[in-house]
Every structure is written in structure tokens, then in C-alpha cells.
Amino acid sequence: MRSTLLVTGIGELTTHDPQAVDTARPAAAPEAAALVVADGRIAWTGRAAEAPAADDRVDLGGRAVIPGFVDSHAHLVFAGDRAAEFQARMTGSSYSAGGIRNTVAATRAADDTTLRANLRRLVAEMARQGTTTVECKTGYGLTVEDELRAVRIAAQECDVATFLGAHVIPAEYADRRQEYVDLVRGPMLEACAEYADFVDVFCERGAFDEVEARLILDAAKDRGLAVRLHANQLGHGPGVQLAVEYQAASADHCTYLDSADIDALAGSSTVATLLPGVEFSTRSPYPDARGLLNAGARVAIATDCNPGSCYTSSMPFCLALAVREMHMSPAEALRAATLGGAQALGLTDVGHLEVGARADFAVLDAPSYLHLMYRPGVPLVHSVWKNGARIV
């Protein structure tokens, strides 16, 4: 016999309709809302006065409820930090992909216990800020053994695991690029495929070019694995067009786009995943979110939490940046950070609170989701629920 929970006293309930076309309109239901949880899923939503009876009841005292954030781009299996690199950027040095190799050295030297503890620390940090679904990439091992342990840890500790052996060319292969590409698309992919939900490639200057990216994407597709790409972060390049061609789940970063890129994304199922924390941390231009949305492209927002280019775990911070710097409306930003992230991961039961969705939601110490952007930097998350159980 299943147990039911009535959550009432909701001042504003944001559910999101996955089928909605107009993402600019307010996403909130009327005041005095309620929801019912059964077996870890949403069983009913509506006006509190019409709520059905339930076995247990929680009164939120007029607080707002939103779907849990879906962080669809994060690099959490690593050791060490790169605070010195951040300081250098803030005093005039430009960002490049080369700093990744510093984290590779530290990660290779760390044991599994250290890597797992650091990942758990960051996932808990994310949860305290309202994130209930986390994607985690590898990419700081770059040997078969180190990528295998990274993807195994990611799969065990996070909701979605992505194999990113094609992050950069490691130092020992600097003069043997093709050998490393063959390693990634051969033995490394073979070892990691069992644990990976996606295969990713950093298609960028300083990382992997179009020819190399195609070889790895083809190998992933041959194994029946879904793909995603780091695309157009450091300059205009082929990444976005490749993502669309390969029907990638997402093209991530999209910092430098031309009209053809925007049109390609708008005409495809590939989600443009924007990472405004990176632009903040690297003093780079912000992506053209307004252009993407106006063209009809699907957009997600994620943190890109990593020790180099963006060491934040805060989705609320990224929402504030999206509204202030990328000219998204508050409703568009919230949708991108919840339902958009779910779409970027191919998940249909998170990122919204329609009947049948997982009961993953955050309760805010505020009357409306607008306060997430209206009061940047303020810890507004009161409690967090995942699969119907309170985790924060």
C-alpha cells in the first residue's frame, strides 16, 4: 500500500509544461497551491483548497516551490585546485584549455577515495542550492585506467555520467596526437562504455579539431552511445554544426555563434547548453541567449563546475547571470535551468513537476522564484526534496 504526502502552504508553485511553446511567459501557478507525492513521484498539483487527502502533510508557510535544478554540465571527478590560474586571469592572463593538464596531473596522483570524497562534497554543495539532478564528466585522467575509474565513480555518485576522454591531448602524447585519438576511440571508449550515458568531445582550438572529433563521435555512434559536444567556447569553430549533424543531445558553451549556428540549433533537437559562470570567471563574452531563444532553439543553463574555468556549484548564481548578462527573462532562465537541463540529458521525468514526474523540488525562503534573480548571492533555498524525500 503506497504512502502519500500532501505538500501545502505553497505560495507559488512552478511546475513547467514540457509541451509549452511560449517559454517567456511566467511559469508559476496561482497562489495557495499544493502538490501530492506518491511513491517518489508527483501524483497531483492544484489549488490547496481542492487538494485530496493524504497520509502525511507538510505546510510550507507560503514559500515558493520550483522544480529541482538539473545541472547538465559539470566536471566533478578531479583533485587539486587552480586558484593561482584564476588569479592570473584576473590580473591579465587569458584563458586557454591548457590549464586542464594541471588538473590531470593532480587527479592521476589521487586515489579513488579522495576523488569520490571530493565529488560527494560538490554534489552535496549543489543540493544545498537546489540542484537535484547532476551530470558528471570524466576528462581529468586521460589514460584508460584513470578514465575508467573516473567514469565508474561518476556513474555511481551522479545521475548521468559522460565519458570525456577527448578533453585535451595529454602531455605525453603532445607529439603523437593521432595515437591519442585512436586510444580514445578504441581501448579507452571500450573500457568506459559500460558506465557512460554519453560521449563528449572538446572540439576547440587547443583541444580536438573537426577531423579528430568526427573520428571519436563516429566510434561512439557505432557503439550506440549518445553524444554531446563542447562547442564554440574559445572562438567560432565547427563544434555547433557538428553537434547538429551528429544529432547530439547538446552543444555546450556556444559562446561564439553566427547566424548559421543559431539557425542550425533552432532547426534541430540539439539543446544549446549555456554556461554563464564560465564567461564570468574567464571575462569572456556571454553567449547570445536572446538570439537562440528568439530563433526557437532549446536552451539549457548549467554550472560547468570545474576547478579551472568555473569553480561554482551554484545554479542560482548562473540564473542571475543569465538574466543580467544574457538578457533572458526570469521565467526563461528558470526553465532553462530545470526543464532545459533535463532536455539536454534526454530525461523526461525531471525538470518539471507535472503529474508523473519525479518529486524533485526545491522550496525557497521567498514568495516567488523571481527572488532567485532579484536577490543574487543570497542563500534562498529552504529545503530540497528528491524522489519525494527531503535531502536538505
C-alpha positions as CSV (number, residue, x, y, z in Angstrom):
1,M,0.0,0.0,0.0
2,R,1.6,3.3,-1.1
3,S,2.1,6.2,1.3
4,T,1.1,9.7,0.1
5,L,2.4,13.2,1.2
6,L,0.4,16.4,0.8
7,V,2.7,19.5,0.4
8,T,0.6,22.5,1.1
9,G,1.1,26.1,2.1
10,I,2.8,26.8,-1.2
11,G,2.8,30.5,-2.0
12,E,3.8,30.0,-5.7
13,L,4.2,26.6,-7.5
14,T,6.2,26.4,-10.7
15,T,5.5,23.2,-12.5
16,H,6.6,23.8,-16.2
17,D,4.7,22.2,-19.0
18,P,7.2,20.2,-21.2
19,Q,5.0,20.8,-24.2
20,A,4.7,24.5,-23.8
21,V,6.0,26.6,-26.8
22,D,6.0,30.0,-25.1
23,T,8.9,29.9,-22.6
24,A,8.8,33.6,-22.0
25,R,5.5,33.7,-20.1
26,P,5.5,33.4,-16.3
27,A,6.0,29.8,-15.3
28,A,4.1,29.9,-12.0
29,A,0.7,28.6,-11.0
30,P,-1.7,30.7,-8.9
31,E,-1.1,31.3,-5.2
32,A,-2.2,28.9,-2.5
33,A,-1.1,25.8,-4.4
34,A,-0.4,22.3,-3.2
35,L,1.0,19.0,-4.5
36,V,0.7,15.4,-3.6
37,V,3.7,13.0,-3.7
38,A,3.2,9.2,-4.0
39,D,6.0,6.6,-4.4
40,G,8.5,9.4,-5.1
41,R,6.5,11.0,-7.9
42,I,4.1,13.9,-8.3
43,A,0.6,12.5,-8.1
44,W,-1.4,15.7,-8.1
45,T,-1.0,19.5,-8.3
46,G,-3.5,22.3,-8.0
47,R,-5.2,24.7,-5.6
48,A,-4.7,23.9,-2.0
49,A,-8.5,24.2,-1.4
50,E,-9.1,21.3,-3.8
51,A,-6.2,19.1,-2.5
52,P,-7.1,15.4,-1.9
53,A,-6.5,13.7,1.4
54,A,-3.1,12.2,2.0
55,D,-1.3,10.1,4.7
56,D,1.1,12.8,5.7
57,R,1.1,16.6,5.3
58,V,3.8,19.3,5.2
59,D,2.9,23.0,5.4
60,L,5.5,25.3,3.7
61,G,4.1,28.5,5.2
62,G,3.7,30.4,1.9
63,R,7.1,29.6,0.4
64,A,7.6,29.2,-3.3
65,V,8.3,25.7,-4.9
66,I,10.3,25.2,-8.1
67,P,11.4,22.0,-9.9
68,G,14.9,20.9,-8.7
69,F,17.7,22.3,-10.8
70,V,19.1,20.0,-13.4
71,D,22.8,20.7,-13.8
72,S,23.5,19.1,-17.2
73,H,27.2,20.1,-17.4
74,A,29.8,19.5,-14.6
75,H,33.3,18.1,-14.2
76,L,33.4,16.8,-10.7
77,V,36.0,13.9,-10.7
78,F,39.2,15.8,-10.0
79,A,41.8,16.5,-7.4
80,G,43.5,19.8,-6.5
81,D,42.5,23.3,-7.5
82,R,43.6,26.1,-9.8
83,A,43.2,29.2,-7.7
84,A,46.5,30.5,-8.9
85,E,45.3,30.2,-12.5
86,F,42.2,32.2,-11.6
87,Q,44.3,34.9,-10.0
88,A,46.4,35.1,-13.2
89,R,43.3,35.5,-15.3
90,M,42.1,38.3,-13.1
91,T,45.4,40.1,-13.5
92,G,45.6,40.0,-17.2
93,S,46.2,36.4,-18.5
94,S,43.7,35.0,-21.0
95,Y,42.0,31.6,-20.6
96,S,43.1,28.7,-22.6
97,A,42.4,24.9,-22.5
98,G,46.0,24.2,-21.4
99,G,45.3,24.6,-17.7
100,I,43.4,21.3,-17.8
101,R,46.7,19.4,-17.8
102,N,47.4,20.7,-14.3
103,T,44.3,19.1,-13.0
104,V,45.1,15.9,-14.9
105,A,48.4,15.6,-13.0
106,A,46.7,16.0,-9.6
107,T,43.8,13.7,-10.5
108,R,46.1,10.9,-11.7
109,A,48.1,11.1,-8.4
110,A,44.9,10.9,-6.2
111,D,43.4,7.7,-5.0
112,D,39.8,6.7,-5.6
113,T,38.8,7.6,-2.0
114,T,40.0,11.2,-2.4
115,L,38.3,11.6,-5.8
116,R,35.0,10.2,-4.5
117,A,35.0,12.3,-1.4
118,N,35.6,15.5,-3.4
119,L,32.8,14.6,-5.8
120,R,30.4,13.9,-2.9
121,R,31.3,17.2,-1.3
122,L,30.4,19.1,-4.5
123,V,27.2,17.2,-5.1
124,A,26.1,18.0,-1.6
125,E,27.1,21.6,-2.2
126,M,24.9,21.6,-5.3
127,A,22.0,20.0,-3.4
128,R,22.0,22.8,-0.8
129,Q,21.5,25.2,-3.6
130,G,18.5,23.4,-5.1
131,T,20.1,21.0,-7.6
132,T,18.6,17.5,-7.7
133,T,20.0,16.1,-10.9
134,V,23.7,16.2,-11.8
135,E,25.6,15.2,-14.9
136,C,29.3,14.5,-14.3
137,K,32.0,14.2,-16.9
138,T,35.4,12.5,-16.9
139,G,38.3,14.1,-18.6
140,Y,41.0,14.6,-16.0
141,G,42.5,11.1,-16.2
142,L,43.3,10.7,-19.9
143,T,44.6,7.2,-19.6
144,V,42.5,4.1,-19.9
145,E,42.8,3.2,-16.3
146,D,42.2,6.8,-15.0
147,E,39.2,7.5,-17.3
148,L,37.7,4.1,-16.3
149,R,37.9,4.8,-12.6
150,A,36.5,8.4,-13.2
151,V,33.5,7.2,-15.2
152,R,32.8,4.4,-12.7
153,I,32.8,6.9,-9.8
154,A,30.7,9.4,-11.8
155,A,28.1,6.7,-12.6
156,Q,27.9,5.6,-9.0
157,E,27.6,9.0,-7.5
158,C,25.7,11.1,-10.0
159,D,22.6,10.8,-12.1
160,V,24.3,10.9,-15.5
161,A,27.9,10.0,-16.4
162,T,29.7,11.3,-19.5
163,F,32.9,9.9,-20.9
164,L,35.2,12.8,-21.9
165,G,38.5,11.2,-22.8
166,A,38.6,13.7,-25.6
167,H,39.2,16.7,-23.2
168,V,42.7,17.6,-24.2
169,I,45.7,15.8,-25.6
170,P,47.8,14.8,-22.6
171,A,51.4,16.0,-22.4
172,E,52.8,12.5,-23.1
173,Y,51.0,12.5,-26.4
174,A,51.8,16.0,-27.4
175,D,53.8,14.8,-30.5
176,R,51.5,11.8,-31.1
177,R,48.1,13.3,-31.5
178,Q,46.7,10.6,-33.7
179,E,47.8,7.9,-31.4
180,Y,45.9,9.5,-28.6
181,V,42.8,9.9,-30.7
182,D,43.0,6.2,-31.6
183,L,43.4,5.4,-27.9
184,V,40.2,7.4,-27.0
185,R,38.0,5.9,-29.8
186,G,39.4,2.5,-29.2
187,P,40.6,0.9,-25.9
188,M,39.5,3.9,-23.8
189,L,36.0,4.0,-25.1
190,E,35.8,0.2,-25.0
191,A,36.7,0.3,-21.3
192,C,34.4,3.2,-20.3
193,A,31.3,2.5,-22.4
194,E,29.7,0.2,-19.8
195,Y,29.4,3.1,-17.4
196,A,28.8,6.1,-19.7
197,D,25.5,7.6,-20.7
198,F,27.1,10.0,-23.1
199,V,30.4,10.5,-25.0
200,D,31.6,14.1,-25.2
201,V,34.4,15.8,-27.2
202,F,36.0,19.2,-26.6
203,C,36.0,20.4,-30.2
204,E,38.0,23.6,-29.8
205,R,41.4,25.2,-30.6
206,G,43.9,23.8,-28.1
207,A,41.8,20.6,-27.8
208,F,40.4,18.5,-30.7
209,D,39.8,19.6,-34.3
210,E,36.9,18.7,-36.5
211,V,38.6,15.6,-38.1
212,E,39.6,14.3,-34.7
213,A,36.2,15.0,-33.2
214,R,34.5,13.1,-36.1
215,L,36.6,10.0,-35.5
216,I,35.6,9.9,-31.8
217,L,31.9,10.7,-32.5
218,D,31.7,8.0,-35.1
219,A,33.2,5.5,-32.7
220,A,30.6,6.5,-30.1
221,K,27.8,6.2,-32.5
222,D,29.0,2.8,-33.7
223,R,28.7,1.6,-30.1
224,G,25.2,3.0,-29.9
225,L,26.1,5.8,-27.4
226,A,24.5,9.2,-27.3
227,V,26.9,12.1,-27.8
228,R,27.3,15.8,-26.8
229,L,30.0,18.4,-27.6
230,H,31.9,21.2,-26.0
231,A,31.4,23.7,-28.9
232,N,32.4,27.2,-29.9
233,Q,33.7,28.2,-26.4
234,L,37.0,29.9,-27.3
235,G,36.1,31.1,-30.8
236,H,33.9,30.3,-33.7
237,G,34.5,26.8,-35.0
238,P,32.8,23.7,-36.3
239,G,31.5,22.4,-33.0
240,V,27.9,23.6,-33.1
241,Q,27.4,22.4,-36.7
242,L,29.0,19.0,-35.8
243,A,26.7,18.7,-32.8
244,V,23.6,19.2,-35.0
245,E,24.9,16.9,-37.8
246,Y,25.5,14.1,-35.2
247,Q,22.2,14.8,-33.5
248,A,24.0,15.4,-30.3
249,A,21.9,15.8,-27.2
250,S,23.5,19.2,-26.6
251,A,26.1,21.7,-27.8
252,D,27.7,23.2,-24.7
253,H,29.1,26.7,-24.2
254,C,28.0,28.2,-27.6
255,T,29.9,31.4,-26.7
256,Y,30.7,32.3,-30.3
257,L,27.8,31.8,-32.7
258,D,27.0,33.1,-36.1
259,S,23.5,33.2,-37.7
260,A,24.1,29.8,-39.4
261,D,24.9,28.2,-36.0
262,I,21.7,29.7,-34.4
263,D,19.6,28.6,-37.3
264,A,21.1,25.1,-37.2
265,L,20.3,24.7,-33.5
266,A,16.8,26.1,-33.9
267,G,16.1,23.6,-36.6
268,S,17.4,20.6,-34.6
269,S,16.7,18.7,-31.4
270,T,20.2,19.6,-30.1
271,V,19.9,21.8,-26.9
272,A,22.2,24.8,-26.6
273,T,23.6,24.5,-23.1
274,L,24.9,27.9,-21.9
275,L,27.4,28.2,-19.1
276,P,27.4,31.8,-18.0
277,G,29.6,31.1,-14.9
278,V,32.5,30.4,-17.3
279,E,32.1,33.7,-19.0
280,F,32.0,35.4,-15.6
281,S,35.1,33.5,-14.4
282,T,37.1,34.0,-17.6
283,R,36.0,37.5,-18.5
284,S,34.8,36.2,-21.9
285,P,31.8,37.5,-23.9
286,Y,28.4,35.9,-22.9
287,P,26.5,33.7,-25.4
288,D,23.7,35.1,-27.5
289,A,20.9,33.6,-25.4
290,R,18.4,36.1,-26.8
291,G,19.2,35.2,-30.4
292,L,18.9,31.5,-29.6
293,L,15.5,31.9,-27.9
294,N,14.1,34.2,-30.5
295,A,15.0,31.7,-33.2
296,G,13.2,28.9,-31.3
297,A,16.3,26.9,-30.2
298,R,16.0,24.9,-27.0
299,V,18.3,26.3,-24.3
300,A,19.7,25.0,-21.0
301,I,21.7,26.6,-18.3
302,A,24.3,24.7,-16.3
303,T,27.2,25.5,-14.0
304,D,30.2,23.8,-15.7
305,C,31.5,23.3,-12.2
306,N,35.2,22.5,-12.6
307,P,38.4,23.6,-10.9
308,G,39.7,25.7,-13.8
309,S,37.4,27.8,-15.9
310,C,34.4,28.0,-13.5
311,Y,34.5,26.7,-9.9
312,T,31.0,27.4,-8.9
313,S,28.3,24.9,-8.0
314,S,25.5,27.5,-7.8
315,M,22.7,27.3,-10.2
316,P,21.0,30.3,-8.6
317,F,24.2,32.3,-9.4
318,C,24.1,31.2,-13.0
319,L,20.4,32.2,-13.2
320,A,21.3,35.7,-12.0
321,L,24.0,35.9,-14.7
322,A,21.6,34.6,-17.4
323,V,19.1,37.3,-16.6
324,R,21.5,40.2,-16.1
325,E,24.2,39.4,-18.7
326,M,22.4,37.3,-21.3
327,H,19.1,39.2,-21.4
328,M,16.9,36.1,-20.5
329,S,13.7,36.8,-18.7
330,P,13.5,35.2,-15.2
331,A,11.0,32.7,-16.5
332,E,13.2,31.7,-19.4
333,A,16.2,31.3,-17.1
334,L,14.4,29.2,-14.6
335,R,13.0,26.9,-17.3
336,A,16.5,26.6,-18.9
337,A,18.0,25.6,-15.5
338,T,15.3,22.9,-14.9
339,L,13.4,21.6,-17.9
340,G,16.1,22.7,-20.3
341,G,18.8,20.8,-18.4
342,A,16.6,17.7,-18.5
343,Q,16.1,18.0,-22.2
344,A,19.9,18.3,-22.6
345,L,20.2,15.0,-20.8
346,G,17.3,13.2,-22.6
347,L,15.4,13.0,-19.3
348,T,11.6,13.3,-19.3
349,D,10.7,12.9,-15.7
350,V,12.8,15.7,-14.1
351,G,13.0,19.4,-14.6
352,H,9.2,19.8,-14.2
353,L,6.5,19.0,-11.6
354,E,3.7,17.7,-13.9
355,V,1.9,14.6,-12.7
356,G,4.1,11.6,-13.2
357,A,7.4,13.5,-12.8
358,R,9.9,12.6,-10.1
359,A,9.1,14.6,-6.9
360,D,12.4,16.5,-7.2
361,F,11.8,20.1,-6.0
362,A,13.3,23.0,-4.1
363,V,11.5,25.1,-1.5
364,L,12.5,28.8,-1.4
365,D,12.6,31.1,1.5
366,A,10.8,33.6,-0.7
367,P,7.3,34.2,-2.1
368,S,8.4,33.7,-5.7
369,Y,11.1,32.2,-8.0
370,L,11.8,35.8,-9.1
371,H,13.8,36.2,-5.9
372,L,16.4,33.9,-7.2
373,M,17.4,36.6,-9.7
374,Y,16.1,39.6,-7.7
375,R,18.4,38.7,-4.7
376,P,21.6,37.4,-6.2
377,G,24.1,35.8,-3.9
378,V,21.5,35.3,-1.1
379,P,21.0,31.7,0.1
380,L,17.3,31.3,-0.5
381,V,16.9,27.6,-0.6
382,H,14.9,26.4,2.4
383,S,14.7,22.7,1.7
384,V,15.3,20.3,-1.2
385,W,13.4,17.1,-2.0
386,K,14.5,14.3,-4.3
387,N,12.3,11.3,-5.2
388,G,9.8,12.6,-2.6
389,A,12.3,12.5,0.3
390,R,13.8,15.6,1.9
391,I,17.6,15.6,1.3
392,V,18.4,19.2,2.5
